[in-house]
Amino acid sequence: MTHEMTQQLRIRQLVENWVVWRDAGLWDKFRTVWHHDGVMMATWFQGPFEEFIKVTIEGWNKGVSILHFLGGSSIEVQGTRAISQTKMTISQRGLVEGVLCDVVCTGRFYDFIEERNGQWGLVHRQPIYEKDRIDPVDPSAVLKLDAEALSHFPEGYRHLAYIQTRIGYTVKMDMPMLKGEGVQDLYRRGDNWLKGLPLER
């Protein structure tokens, strides 16, 4: 196994640990995947990872259910820096217009990762939201969405934004999606990160 393959394997393990430990609420372990200045970006939250832990726990205590599942990955390593892209789904369950629903969003975790003192860690996680859907948990239930409200949300995470705003979150409206200037700018930032330039937040 080459040195690059070893580094890629370590990074993939970090990405997988993020999902397992976050969804299980294993916060002491979860902290180990981040560097001290790590930042988490999501539709409903943007900020330091410690604050992300805090608001996630608060959400759990209110009954918010958000889980993740991973697919394939592509990891570029340049010295002590890496960009990792990992296919994923975000699944949120909750009441929508009085009907218990599952919202599933497909996308990628786009991660800015760095090795410091021999330890790889997350510096910045920016999901890319590609498409989503909403389904009643009971297939016989009738769900009626507010079409006008739905149309105002970005296409890649329209239904996710719908349920999140309905439970009181403020959703960021300019997240990167499958196409467009947002994702192209993210790729540019990723290229610069691999070149050793400062991270653009």
N, C-alpha and C positions, 0 to 999 in steps of 0.2 A: 504494500500500500504506500503510495506517494505521500509526501508531507502535505500537499494540497488536499488530498483525499481525507487524510486524518483530520485536518482542520475543518473540512466540510462536515465530517461526521460529528465532530464536537459541536458545531453550530446547529446542525439538525437536531441533536439531542437537546440543546438549549431551547429550540423552538417547540419541541414536543413537550418538554418539561413545563414550559409556560402554560400550555393549554391544560395539561393534566392538573397541575398544581393550582392554577387559577380557578378552574371549574370545581375542584374539590375543596377550595377554601383553605389550602395548606399554605398560609401566608408567609411563614418563616422560610419555607423552601422557595416559594414564589419570588421572594426578594432577591434570592441568589442569582436569578437570571438577568438582573438589571445591574448596570453601573449606577453609582450614587446620583448621577445627574440625568438618569433615564427619564424619558418623556413618553407618555402614552396618548395616542390620538384615537378617538372613536367618535361616532356620530353624536353621542350624548355626553362625552367628556373629553377634555383636552388639558393635559397638565402633567406634573410630576407623578411618577409611579406610586409613591407613597400616598398621595392624595387619591389616586385611582383605587388603591386598596381600600381606603377609608370610605369612599362613596359607594364602592361595590358592596361592602359589608352593610352599609346603610340601606342600599337597595334590597339586598337579601332579606333584611329584617322587615322590609315592607312587602315582601312577596314577589319581588322582581326576579324572573328566571331567564338568564341568558347563558347559553352553553355554546361550545365551539367544537368543530371537528376538522381534522387536517387531511390534506391530500398531498400530492407531489410537491417537490421543491426544486429550486434552482439557486445555487449559492456561488457567488463570485467572491474570491478571496484575493486581496492585494496587500501583501505584507501583514500588518496587524489590523487591517480593516476588512470588512466584508459587507456585501449587500445580499440579503436572503429574501427570496420571494417564495411564499408557500401558499398553495391553494388551500382554501378553507371555507367552511360555512359557519355562519352565526345563526343560532336558533333561539328565538325568544318566544316564550309562551305567556299569554295573558289575555285579559278580557278586552275585546274590541267591540264597541257598540253593544255591550251586554252579552257577547258570544265569546266563549273560550276558544282562542285561536293559537295556531303556531305560525310564526313568521320566520321564513328561512331565507337568508341572504347568502349568495355565493360570491366569493371574491378572493383576494390574496392579502396575506400579511406581507408588507414591504418593510423590511427591517434594516436599520443602520446599526451595525454591530462592530465592536472593537475589542481587541485583545489588550488588556492592561495587566501588567505583572503576571503574565502567564494565564490569565483568566478571560475567556470570552464573555461579553455581556452586552445586553441591549442598551443602546444609547437613544434610539428613537424608533418607535413603531408607528407606521402609517398604513392602515388598511386601505385597500382598493376595493370599492364596492361595484360589482359587475351586474348583478341582477337579483331580484328577490320576488317572493310570492307570499301570499297569506292564505291559510286554510283553516276552517273550523275543525277543532279536535273531533267533534261529533259530525260526521259527514252528512247527517240529515238536517243539521242546523242551517238556518237561513241567515246569511250575513249581508247587511246593507251598509256599505261604506259611503262616506260623504265624498262624492266624486270631485267636487270643487276643491275641497281641502287636499285630497289626494294628488290632484294635478299640480299643486304648488310645490311638491317635494321632488328632489332630484330623481331621475329615472332609475339609477342604479340601486337606490336604497329607499324607494318610495314607500313601501309598506312598512319597512322597519321604522322609518321616520314617523309614519302615521301612528303606530302603536306607542312609540316612545313619547311623542308629544301628548298623546291621550292620557298617559300616566304622569305627566308633569315635567318631563325632561325638555330642555331646550336643545334642539338638534342643529348641528353645524351644517350649513346648506351648500358648502363648496368643497366637499370631500372628493378626492380623486375617484373616477369611475373607469370603466373599460376603455373609453375613448375620451378625447378632448384635451384642452389645455392643462387641466389639473394633473392628469396622469403624465403628460409629457414633461411638465415642470418637475414632477417627482422623479422621473427617470434622469433628468438633467442633474438634480440635486444628488442622486445616487452616484452618477458618474463622477461628479466633483468630489464626493466623499471618498471614492476609491482612489482618486488622484491625490488625496492627502489634504484637500482644502477644508476649511472650517465648515461645520455642519450648518446649513441654513434651516432654521426652525420655521 
